[in-house]
Amino acid sequence: MNEDRLRSVYVVGIMVSAYVFWYVLSSLESYLYAIPFALATVFFVVRLRMLTADS
């Protein structure tokens, strides 16, 4: 997978996991269900930063 395509996958992952994180917190008001989506968002941000730091 080339770098541009991988970057778009990470950006979409950030958007989806951040939206689901917000949705779970606003509708269920449960931190237990929101933690995995927060961790996924952080993971995607870190991976994107690592990818863009190399270029």
N, CA, C and O atoms as a GROMACS GRO file, in nm:
protein
  220
    1MET      N    1   0.085  -0.116   0.000
    1MET     CA    2   0.000   0.000   0.000
    1MET      C    3   0.090   0.123   0.000
    1MET      O    4   0.183   0.133   0.080
    2ASN      N    5   0.063   0.215  -0.090
    2ASN     CA    6   0.149   0.333  -0.098
    2ASN      C    7   0.117   0.433   0.015
    2ASN      O    8   0.016   0.420   0.084
    3GLU      N    9   0.204   0.530   0.029
    3GLU     CA   10   0.195   0.623   0.142
    3GLU      C   11   0.070   0.710   0.138
    3GLU      O   12   0.010   0.736   0.242
    4ASP      N   13   0.029   0.755   0.020
    4ASP     CA   14  -0.091   0.839   0.010
    4ASP      C   15  -0.216   0.762   0.048
    4ASP      O   16  -0.303   0.816   0.117
    5ARG      N   17  -0.224   0.639   0.005
    5ARG     CA   18  -0.341   0.558   0.038
    5ARG      C   19  -0.344   0.526   0.187
    5ARG      O   20  -0.450   0.529   0.250
    6LEU      N   21  -0.229   0.496   0.243
    6LEU     CA   22  -0.221   0.467   0.386
    6LEU      C   23  -0.258   0.590   0.469
    6LEU      O   24  -0.324   0.578   0.572
    7ARG      N   25  -0.215   0.707   0.424
    7ARG     CA   26  -0.250   0.831   0.493
    7ARG      C   27  -0.401   0.852   0.495
    7ARG      O   28  -0.458   0.892   0.596
    8SER      N   29  -0.467   0.825   0.382
    8SER     CA   30  -0.613   0.842   0.378
    8SER      C   31  -0.684   0.741   0.467
    8SER      O   32  -0.788   0.772   0.526
    9VAL      N   33  -0.629   0.621   0.478
    9VAL     CA   34  -0.688   0.521   0.567
    9VAL      C   35  -0.678   0.568   0.712
    9VAL      O   36  -0.773   0.553   0.788
   10TYR      N   37  -0.564   0.624   0.750
   10TYR     CA   38  -0.548   0.672   0.887
   10TYR      C   39  -0.640   0.791   0.915
   10TYR      O   40  -0.696   0.801   1.024
   11VAL      N   41  -0.655   0.880   0.819
   11VAL     CA   42  -0.743   0.996   0.838
   11VAL      C   43  -0.889   0.950   0.855
   11VAL      O   44  -0.960   1.001   0.941
   12VAL      N   45  -0.931   0.856   0.773
   12VAL     CA   46  -1.068   0.802   0.786
   12VAL      C   47  -1.083   0.731   0.920
   12VAL      O   48  -1.187   0.742   0.984
   13GLY      N   49  -0.982   0.658   0.962
   13GLY     CA   50  -0.986   0.591   1.092
   13GLY      C   51  -0.998   0.690   1.207
   13GLY      O   52  -1.071   0.665   1.303
   14ILE      N   53  -0.926   0.801   1.197
   14ILE     CA   54  -0.935   0.905   1.300
   14ILE      C   55  -1.076   0.963   1.304
   14ILE      O   56  -1.134   0.979   1.411
   15MET      N   57  -1.129   0.994   1.187
   15MET     CA   58  -1.263   1.055   1.183
   15MET      C   59  -1.369   0.960   1.237
   15MET      O   60  -1.455   1.001   1.315
   16VAL      N   61  -1.364   0.835   1.197
   16VAL     CA   62  -1.467   0.739   1.240
   16VAL      C   63  -1.456   0.711   1.389
   16VAL      O   64  -1.557   0.714   1.460
   17SER      N   65  -1.336   0.685   1.438
   17SER     CA   66  -1.323   0.654   1.580
   17SER      C   67  -1.352   0.775   1.668
   17SER      O   68  -1.405   0.760   1.778
   18ALA      N   69  -1.318   0.895   1.622
   18ALA     CA   70  -1.351   1.014   1.700
   18ALA      C   71  -1.502   1.038   1.703
   18ALA      O   72  -1.557   1.077   1.806
   19TYR      N   73  -1.568   1.013   1.590
   19TYR     CA   74  -1.714   1.029   1.588
   19TYR      C   75  -1.782   0.927   1.680
   19TYR      O   76  -1.872   0.962   1.757
   20VAL      N   77  -1.739   0.802   1.673
   20VAL     CA   78  -1.800   0.699   1.759
   20VAL      C   79  -1.770   0.728   1.905
   20VAL      O   80  -1.856   0.706   1.991
   21PHE      N   81  -1.651   0.778   1.935
   21PHE     CA   82  -1.617   0.818   2.072
   21PHE      C   83  -1.713   0.925   2.121
   21PHE      O   84  -1.767   0.916   2.231
   22TRP      N   85  -1.734   1.028   2.039
   22TRP     CA   86  -1.827   1.135   2.077
   22TRP      C   87  -1.970   1.081   2.092
   22TRP      O   88  -2.039   1.117   2.187
   23TYR      N   89  -2.012   0.995   2.000
   23TYR     CA   90  -2.148   0.941   2.003
   23TYR      C   91  -2.171   0.858   2.129
   23TYR      O   92  -2.274   0.871   2.194
   24VAL      N   93  -2.077   0.773   2.164
   24VAL     CA   94  -2.091   0.689   2.282
   24VAL      C   95  -2.097   0.775   2.407
   24VAL      O   96  -2.177   0.749   2.497
   25LEU      N   97  -2.013   0.876   2.414
   25LEU     CA   98  -2.016   0.962   2.533
   25LEU      C   99  -2.145   1.042   2.542
   25LEU      O  100  -2.198   1.063   2.652
   26SER      N  101  -2.196   1.088   2.429
   26SER     CA  102  -2.316   1.171   2.435
   26SER      C  103  -2.443   1.091   2.454
   26SER      O  104  -2.535   1.138   2.521
   27SER      N  105  -2.451   0.972   2.397
   27SER     CA  106  -2.577   0.898   2.407
   27SER      C  107  -2.577   0.800   2.524
   27SER      O  108  -2.676   0.792   2.597
   28LEU      N  109  -2.470   0.726   2.542
   28LEU     CA  110  -2.468   0.627   2.650
   28LEU      C  111  -2.414   0.683   2.779
   28LEU      O  112  -2.444   0.632   2.887
   29GLU      N  113  -2.334   0.789   2.770
   29GLU     CA  114  -2.270   0.851   2.885
   29GLU      C  115  -2.193   0.749   2.968
   29GLU      O  116  -2.194   0.754   3.092
   30SER      N  117  -2.127   0.657   2.900
   30SER     CA  118  -2.050   0.554   2.966
   30SER      C  119  -1.905   0.564   2.922
   30SER      O  120  -1.874   0.549   2.804
   31TYR      N  121  -1.818   0.589   3.016
   31TYR     CA  122  -1.676   0.599   2.984
   31TYR      C  123  -1.617   0.462   2.950
   31TYR      O  124  -1.520   0.454   2.875
   32LEU      N  125  -1.674   0.357   3.005
   32LEU     CA  126  -1.622   0.223   2.981
   32LEU      C  127  -1.631   0.186   2.834
   32LEU      O  128  -1.538   0.125   2.781
   33TYR      N  129  -1.739   0.220   2.766
   33TYR     CA  130  -1.753   0.190   2.624
   33TYR      C  131  -1.676   0.290   2.537
   33TYR      O  132  -1.643   0.259   2.422
   34ALA      N  133  -1.647   0.406   2.589
   34ALA     CA  134  -1.580   0.509   2.509
   34ALA      C  135  -1.428   0.495   2.509
   34ALA      O  136  -1.362   0.544   2.417
   35ILE      N  137  -1.372   0.430   2.608
   35ILE     CA  138  -1.227   0.418   2.618
   35ILE      C  139  -1.163   0.350   2.497
   35ILE      O  140  -1.062   0.400   2.447
   36PRO      N  141  -1.217   0.238   2.447
   36PRO     CA  142  -1.154   0.177   2.328
   36PRO      C  143  -1.151   0.268   2.206
   36PRO      O  144  -1.055   0.264   2.129
   37PHE      N  145  -1.253   0.349   2.188
   37PHE     CA  146  -1.255   0.440   2.074
   37PHE      C  147  -1.159   0.556   2.093
   37PHE      O  148  -1.101   0.606   1.997
   38ALA      N  149  -1.140   0.599   2.217
   38ALA     CA  150  -1.039   0.701   2.245
   38ALA      C  151  -0.900   0.646   2.218
   38ALA      O  152  -0.815   0.715   2.160
   39LEU      N  153  -0.875   0.523   2.258
   39LEU     CA  154  -0.745   0.462   2.232
   39LEU      C  155  -0.722   0.440   2.083
   39LEU      O  156  -0.610   0.458   2.034
   40ALA      N  157  -0.826   0.402   2.010
   40ALA     CA  158  -0.813   0.386   1.865
   40ALA      C  159  -0.782   0.519   1.799
   40ALA      O  160  -0.701   0.525   1.706
   41THR      N  161  -0.845   0.625   1.844
   41THR     CA  162  -0.818   0.758   1.789
   41THR      C  163  -0.673   0.798   1.814
   41THR      O  164  -0.605   0.848   1.724
   42VAL      N  165  -0.626   0.777   1.934
   42VAL     CA  166  -0.487   0.809   1.967
   42VAL      C  167  -0.392   0.724   1.883
   42VAL      O  168  -0.291   0.775   1.834
   43PHE      N  169  -0.423   0.597   1.866
   43PHE     CA  170  -0.339   0.509   1.784
   43PHE      C  171  -0.329   0.560   1.641
   43PHE      O  172  -0.219   0.567   1.585
   44PHE      N  173  -0.442   0.594   1.582
   44PHE     CA  174  -0.441   0.643   1.444
   44PHE      C  175  -0.365   0.775   1.431
   44PHE      O  176  -0.295   0.797   1.332
   45VAL      N  177  -0.378   0.862   1.529
   45VAL     CA  178  -0.306   0.990   1.525
   45VAL      C  179  -0.156   0.966   1.534
   45VAL      O  180  -0.078   1.027   1.461
   46VAL      N  181  -0.114   0.878   1.623
   46VAL     CA  182   0.028   0.848   1.638
   46VAL      C  183   0.084   0.785   1.510
   46VAL      O  184   0.192   0.822   1.465
   47ARG      N  185   0.012   0.691   1.453
   47ARG     CA  186   0.058   0.626   1.330
   47ARG      C  187   0.065   0.726   1.214
   47ARG      O  188   0.158   0.721   1.133
   48LEU      N  189  -0.032   0.817   1.207
   48LEU     CA  190  -0.029   0.918   1.102
   48LEU      C  191   0.089   1.012   1.121
   48LEU      O  192   0.154   1.050   1.024
   49ARG      N  193   0.118   1.049   1.245
   49ARG     CA  194   0.233   1.135   1.272
   49ARG      C  195   0.364   1.065   1.235
   49ARG      O  196   0.455   1.128   1.182
   50MET      N  197   0.372   0.935   1.262
   50MET     CA  198   0.492   0.860   1.226
   50MET      C  199   0.508   0.852   1.074
   50MET      O  200   0.619   0.857   1.023
   51LEU      N  201   0.397   0.838   1.004
   51LEU     CA  202   0.400   0.828   0.859
   51LEU      C  203   0.440   0.961   0.797
   51LEU      O  204   0.519   0.964   0.703
   52THR      N  205   0.386   1.071   0.848
   52THR     CA  206   0.416   1.201   0.789
   52THR      C  207   0.553   1.253   0.832
   52THR      O  208   0.608   1.340   0.764
   53ALA      N  209   0.608   1.204   0.942
   53ALA     CA  210   0.739   1.247   0.986
   53ALA      C  211   0.848   1.192   0.894
   53ALA      O  212   0.954   1.252   0.880
   54ASP      N  213   0.822   1.077   0.833
   54ASP     CA  214   0.919   1.016   0.742
   54ASP      C  215   0.926   1.086   0.607
   54ASP      O  216   1.028   1.079   0.539
   55SER      N  217   0.818   1.153   0.568
   55SER     CA  218   0.816   1.212   0.435
   55SER      C  219   0.868   1.352   0.432
   55SER      O  220   0.872   1.414   0.325
   0.00000   0.00000   0.00000
